[in-house]
Amino acid sequence: KKLINEAIMSNDFLKKLEPQLLKQMVDCMCGSVYTEGQLVIQEGEPGNFLYVLSEGLLEVIQNGKLLGEMHAGTAFGELAILYNCKRTASVKG
């Protein structure tokens, strides 16, 4: 939970949320394991989950182009939830 809280507080969008809402979000989170090359988020799909990368490295891809990488301690996937829009990029292991 400490890693999740730190990742959320490092995220420009999430750190502005009310503390009670943040606590509820953290309490609802659970762990998942993804393998190398496996999609975590698919660009264009609806977004229902917020993610926090606890270990490893993920690639961010938009329109088939590599935009960058994410490292442990990064919260992602929040835009589709906060703005009720489709995923703006794919994320894979």
N, C-alpha and C positions, 0 to 999 in steps of 0.2 A: 504493500500500500504506500510505503514511503516513495518508491520509484514513481508510482502513478501520480501521487501528489506533486512531486517535483516536476514531472513532465507536464502536467496540467498548468502549473504555475509558470513554466517557461514558455507556454504557448500564448501568443498575443491575443487570440480570440477567447480562449477558455479562462484565462486568469481574470477576465472582467466579469465573469458570472458570479452570482450571489453565492456566498459560502455554503448555504444550506443545499443549493442545487448541486454544487460541486461534490459535497459529501454524498448526496444521493447517487450521483453518477459513479463515484468511486465504489460505493457499496454494491452497485449492480454489476461491476466489472468482474470478469472471470478470465482465466488463462486459456490460450489456444496455442497450438504448435503448428508451424508451417514449414514445409521443406523447401530446399533450394529450388528456385524456378517456379514455385507455386504462387498463383495470384492470391493476394490478400484482398485487394480492391480492384474492381474492373471499371475502367473509365466508361462513363455513360450510364452506369447502373444506379438505381436508387440507393441512397445511403441510410443505413439503419444502425450502424455501430461506430463507436469511437475506439481507436486503438492506441495502445502504448507499447512501443517496442522495448522489450526488457533485455534482449541480447541479440547479437547478430547485426546484419546489414540488409537493408532493403533498397531496391531501385524504384525511383519514381519515373514513370513513363507517360508521356502525353502525345497523342497522335503518332505513336510509333517511335518517338524520339526520347532518348534518355535525358531527363531534366536534372537529375541529381540522385544523391543517396541519402538515406536516413540511418542514423546510428542509435544505439541503445539510449533510452531516456527521452525519446521523441514521441510526442502525442500527435496523432494524425487521423484524418477522416472526419474532422469536426465540421468542415464547411458544408457538406451535404446535410448534416443534421441541423446545424444552426440556421441555414438558409433554405432548408427544405428543397434542395436542388439535387441534380444527379452528380455523381462523382466526376470531378474535373480531371482526374488522372488515374492511371493504374499504378498499383504498388505491388511489387513481387519480390520474393526471396531470392 
